[in-house]
Amino acid sequence: MQSESARAVWLAKHAPRLRKEDLERINGIYPAYLFRCRKTGEIWTTCCGHYLQVSETNSDAWKAVMEAPHHREPESWEGHACYIGAMSGQLPPRPKLIACPICGRKAKVKELGRTGKRDNLYAYYRVVVLRVKEDALWAMAYESRRSYEDVAALTARPQVGLLRVYRFLPGLAEKASCLFDGYPWTGYVSLDAPPTKLPLPVGEPFGWCSAEGMGYTVINMDELQSSPFRYCQAETYLEAGDTPPHTAELMRYLALCTQWPRQVEMLVKLGLKMAVTDLIQRKKWNSAAFRWAEPDPQKAFGLSRPELKDWLSQETYFEYRLDMVAWYKKLRRAGLKISFSNLEEVRREASFTMGRLVTKMARYKVQPTRLLTYIRKEKTRKGQKRMTLNTLLTEWVDYLEDAALLGYDLSNPIWLMPKGLHTKHLETMAPAGAIREKKTSEGYQKRLKSLVSRYTFSTDRWLIRPPVSAMEITAEGNALHHCVGGYADRHIKVTTTILFLRDRKKPGKSLVTLEMSGNQIVQIHGYRNDAGEAVKPSVKYAGILDPWLAWLAGGSKRNRRGLPVIPLKREAGVA
């Protein structure tokens, strides 16, 4: 049995070589230029790689190339140019692209003498070339680049370097890699069984770069039709048209097709390619709606034939189609007799709240039709006529959560679906909020003790302390008119640390707020984020901040009375 490094070498050795037509297709993704020199009558075509003298032909097409205006690079904004913030007058129209008389491709005409060293035309693209060899689909990942620094380079083809080799067969996906072109082939991974963990071991060929992100251009998509994966709908998934598609998913897609070809084909044909994207990109199985191991549609979705027909007949936005199956199955497990048309009627009114709505409907055995009838009736009541159904449905969910917290008997229809929903919701908000605050504060007390020990610091004039509750952080944001109120939850959950700077003469009045990361100040702001203040808080309150930060750096030491032990500054020249 071959070692991984030996298998990587074998894949690199047996991978199909790059053909002339493959290189031409790679060249086709680069911008096309027609360089000319009017004085000598010379023309160089980058699109098809020809050099000629116009004097050799009397074609009107070549004369049009010689007479066309020079195409500047980079192009100016269409119609106007802006200089130092002032709008200039209208510019001449942008030069039109000219069809190459040899290959017909639209190209920019450039006067050679006006292009300098052409460093700004250098281009870099990452490509994957597909080829079928011995009943296997191969994919070779190349870095390609093209420069126009000298005359010979104007008609040359792009330079390419092979970095990754893939081989796909039913039941097997392999990937070999090297660090740079010409380096030893040492990396090898494979997928020879249905995946049980995500991400897939056979990943994409390239990491992130500023030029193309993680994407690459796929060459020879037509090779898929003669491969074992001709039915896997890769062209549909990538929305491939006449031009080579640009993607960052195809290698993982093909690796998935080696194990579950029928499942992938089924999902894409049903317009559910998001399920494939979720698995490939977001490491999400969607197991509540779809069983990947089942090739049969009824078993995969867990629906009968009539249910499948009902589901597929709904004009549900593609983003929610899989969720609809999961919601439907959840309500059926709760014992509710529903149809997809009933569920879709609710979803159209409250897409963003649908997950929470389904949870409440399942828990309290509320039929979708009954819920909509109730909400539509509530909309006709005084004070609620201007509210949308979406708002009322959201209020119902919020009301149920508050009512459950307050101990209401929600098995009673009077409390489950009360008259005057908006008023009832307002009545429950304050007491339920107080209970939540109390529970949050109880859990926060342990952290508060450590925050007090580590950060609390005072002088004769100033005090630095942590907030005692999330509500105090919200009140701080309201008082100082800045955004710290939105940090309350993060502070309670220990993802950040918020502190208050107070004047000891007015300890109850908000003054300055600090956000900390360990012993470092992330940000410090006063009223309206110090708008209009000539002196920033970090400078204005340096008299307390500097010794406090020095105390933090020294380990937040305290004496027996619990007072901070401030480190003494050593005088210069004293040993």
Helices and strands as residue ranges (DSSP letters): H 4-14, H 20-27, E 33-37, E 42-45, E 50-53, G 54-56, H 60-67, E 80-83, E 86-90, E 98-99, E 106-111, G 112-114, G 119-121, E 123-133, E 136-146, H 151-154, E 159-169, E 172-178, E 185-191, E 216-219, G 221-226, H 234-238, E 246-247, H 250-259, H 261-269, H 273-281, H 297-301, H 305-313, G 318-320, H 321-333, H 340-349, H 354-364, H 368-379, H 389-406, H 413-416, H 421-455, E 457-458, E 462-465, H 470-480, G 483-487, H 488-492, E 497-503, E 512-517, E 520-525, G 527-530, H 537-540, H 542-553
